[in-house]
Amino acid sequence: MDHLYLMERAITKSISDKLKSDDSIPSVDKPIELTLNREVKVQAPPFVIPSESYQTLNEVKDKLSESRKAFVQVVDHAKEIDLEQKSFPHPLFKDLSLKQWIPFVGLHEKRHLLQIEVLKAKI
């Protein structure tokens, strides 16, 4: 869950920074639904790898709730044209429009929920 928090926080900051920028780098739609294919492994960037320090479940849930509120606020205040015309790179999909980064967050979470379900079934 800490990885999801770190990822959502990083995506929110990147979207926010791009929205403030005058740069406009359009991107074609990518098959982001492939995020759910767990056979394709992607190395997480160092800034979204959770620390080894102990955190309670409630602490992590609170952080994830905080990052979600920030994400929703940035997205809710964005202009559609900016979401479509601005992008930043994804490790696998390369340039991804801000508009596609929004559903990517949910697909990324779903990918990890599927991973958790597999691990729970093994226990």
C-alpha positions in Angstrom: 0.0 0.0 0.0 2.9 2.3 0.6 4.0 1.8 -3.0 0.5 2.8 -4.1 0.7 6.0 -2.0 4.2 6.9 -3.3 3.1 6.2 -6.9 -0.1 8.3 -6.6 1.8 11.1 -4.9 4.4 11.1 -7.7 1.8 11.0 -10.5 -0.1 13.8 -8.8 3.0 16.0 -8.6 3.9 15.3 -12.2 0.4 16.1 -13.5 0.3 19.3 -11.4 3.7 20.4 -12.6 2.8 19.7 -16.3 -0.5 21.6 -15.9 1.5 24.6 -14.6 4.0 24.4 -17.5 3.6 26.0 -20.9 5.0 22.9 -22.5 2.6 21.0 -24.6 3.7 17.5 -25.7 0.7 15.6 -27.1 0.7 11.9 -27.0 -1.2 9.2 -28.8 -3.3 6.9 -26.6 -1.4 3.9 -25.3 -2.9 0.4 -24.4 -2.8 1.2 -20.6 -5.1 -1.7 -19.9 -2.0 -3.9 -20.3 -1.1 -2.6 -16.8 -3.3 -5.5 -15.6 -1.1 -8.1 -17.3 1.0 -9.3 -14.5 3.2 -11.4 -16.8 4.8 -8.2 -17.9 7.1 -7.1 -15.1 8.2 -3.5 -14.8 10.9 -2.3 -12.4 9.5 0.4 -10.2 11.6 3.6 -10.1 13.5 4.1 -6.9 11.3 7.0 -5.7 8.2 4.7 -5.5 9.9 1.8 -3.7 8.6 1.6 -0.1 11.0 2.1 2.7 11.8 -0.7 5.1 10.5 1.3 8.1 7.5 -0.1 9.9 4.2 1.6 9.3 0.8 0.6 10.8 -2.0 -0.3 8.4 -3.9 2.8 9.6 -0.8 5.0 8.9 -0.6 3.7 5.3 -4.3 4.0 4.8 -4.2 7.6 6.0 -1.3 8.4 3.6 -3.2 6.7 0.7 -6.3 8.7 1.5 -4.3 11.9 1.6 -2.7 11.2 -1.8 -6.1 10.3 -3.3 -7.6 13.6 -2.1 -4.7 15.5 -3.7 -5.0 13.5 -6.9 -8.7 14.2 -7.2 -8.2 17.9 -6.5 -5.6 18.3 -9.2 -7.7 16.3 -11.7 -10.9 18.2 -10.9 -9.3 21.5 -11.5 -7.6 20.6 -14.7 -8.8 21.7 -18.1 -9.7 18.9 -20.5 -7.6 20.4 -23.3 -4.5 20.4 -21.0 -5.1 16.8 -20.0 -5.2 15.9 -23.7 -2.3 18.0 -24.9 0.2 17.4 -22.2 2.1 14.3 -21.3 5.0 12.9 -19.3 6.8 9.5 -19.7 5.9 6.2 -18.2 8.6 3.5 -17.9 6.7 1.1 -20.2 4.3 3.2 -22.3 6.7 6.1 -22.9 4.9 9.5 -23.3 1.5 9.1 -21.7 -1.1 11.9 -21.8 -2.2 13.4 -18.5 -5.7 12.2 -19.5 -4.4 8.6 -19.6 -2.4 8.9 -16.4 -5.8 9.4 -14.6 -7.2 5.9 -15.3 -3.7 4.5 -15.1 -3.7 5.1 -11.3 -6.8 2.9 -10.9 -5.3 0.2 -13.2 -2.1 0.2 -11.3 -4.0 -0.2 -8.0 -6.0 -3.0 -9.5 -2.8 -4.8 -10.7 -1.5 -4.8 -7.1 -4.9 -5.9 -5.7 -4.7 -8.9 -8.0 -1.2 -9.5 -6.7 -2.4 -9.3 -3.1 -5.2 -11.8 -3.9 -2.7 -14.3 -5.3 -0.5 -14.0 -2.2 -3.5 -14.4 0.1 -4.5 -17.5 -1.7 -1.1 -19.0 -1.2 -1.3 -18.4 2.6 
